[in-house]
Amino acid sequence: MAHHKDALKRIRQNEKRSLRNKSVRTHYRNRVREVREAVGKGDAEAAGAALDKAIRSIDNAVSKNVLHRNTAARYKSRLSRAVAAVKAS
């Protein structure tokens, strides 16, 4: 355990930030899961609606520095391709 005041403060800050980040991370992961489930069922309409929510959620995670912008772009691209494939078939 830390002994210096500044180290103790840093520990408190890290705990708060990790809780905040965990909430954001859980939110975008759940939205991504909803898209993947809709794609798996072949429901194009639900997949499209879920994709919109997922993209907003992913962008929010990027704005809060929980997710790197390139990682977010990759997620959005792959999800969009999957939804487009369902809509095409």
Buried (B, 14 or more C-beta within 10 A) or exposed (E): EEEEEEEEEEEEEEEEEEEEBEEBBEBBBEBBEBBBEBBEEEBBEBBBBBBEBBBEBBBBBBEBEBBEEEEBEEBBEEBBEBBBEBEEE
